[in-house]
Amino acid sequence: MVEAYARIWGYILTQTSAARFGHILDKSEIRDASTVIVLRDRETSPRVLMGQRGANAAFMPNKYVFPGGAVDPGDGKVSLGRSLPDVDAALLAKHSARTSATLAAAAIRELWEETGQILGTPAPWTDAPHGWRGFARSGHRPDASALQFVFRAVTPNGRTRRFDARFFMVEVENLVTDPDDFTNAEDELGHLHWVPLTDARTLDLPFITEIVLAEITSGLHHKGSPHTVPFFRNDDEAHLVTRLGSPSQLGG
């Protein structure tokens, strides 16, 4: 599935970049980011939590996305209540200047900010860094033990903003909050709701989100963390996608 999308996206990038963007390709700095896919009812009618970005958003306006965003400075100062599984931490560390714990912390913070949902373990936290104090007031420290690293993608050239995004998946049972209560969410995402995987592609989605959804759908019968993770690098048209954890390269 990923290989097929890689070939499609590779064509789009090579043709569009040369023919339409030319000398105005965006040279902005690539920022590290984390995204969370919360999965519900895996065995019966699987759904994922999504929301819609505002019409005036600088990045992907009006698109339906998973909760997520750029790594903040405070994320690197967080002491996790529970750590990532070893296999996920090892894959996250590949080709990354950020620690695995920082990337996981960013994912948990973004989930909290954009949906009001808490992935945490009960513990006092009196010295939470800036950006984490609201989370700390809930009486929890971030719990990364149920996060699964499932995808990584760099925003293509020519976009107003570029991110090196790590996608995590977690099952709804690991939330300590009511999964239908979004009253504590900030206003960055609207129309927060649980989307059946069978209906998700009817929404206005970023192209990369379609690819991630296809990867998730194809792997629903595999429980536990994957041992290889697709990585859309977008730094070399000849090697558009690789798999972290595997020496082989796809889509070349």
Buried (B, 14 or more C-beta within 10 A) or exposed (E): EBEEBBBEBBEEBEEEBEEEBEEEEEEEEBBBBBBBBBBBEBEEEBBBBBBBBEEEBEBBEEBBBBBBBBBBEBBBBBBBBBBBBEBBBBBBBEEBEBBBBBBBBBBBBBBBBBBBBBBBBEBEBEEBBEBBEBBBEBBBBBBBBBBBBBBBBBBBBBBEBBBBBBBBBBBBEBBBBEBEEBEBBEEBBBEBEBBEBEEBEEBEBBEBBBBBBBBBBEBEEEEEBBEEBBBBBBEEEEBBBBBBBEEEBBBB
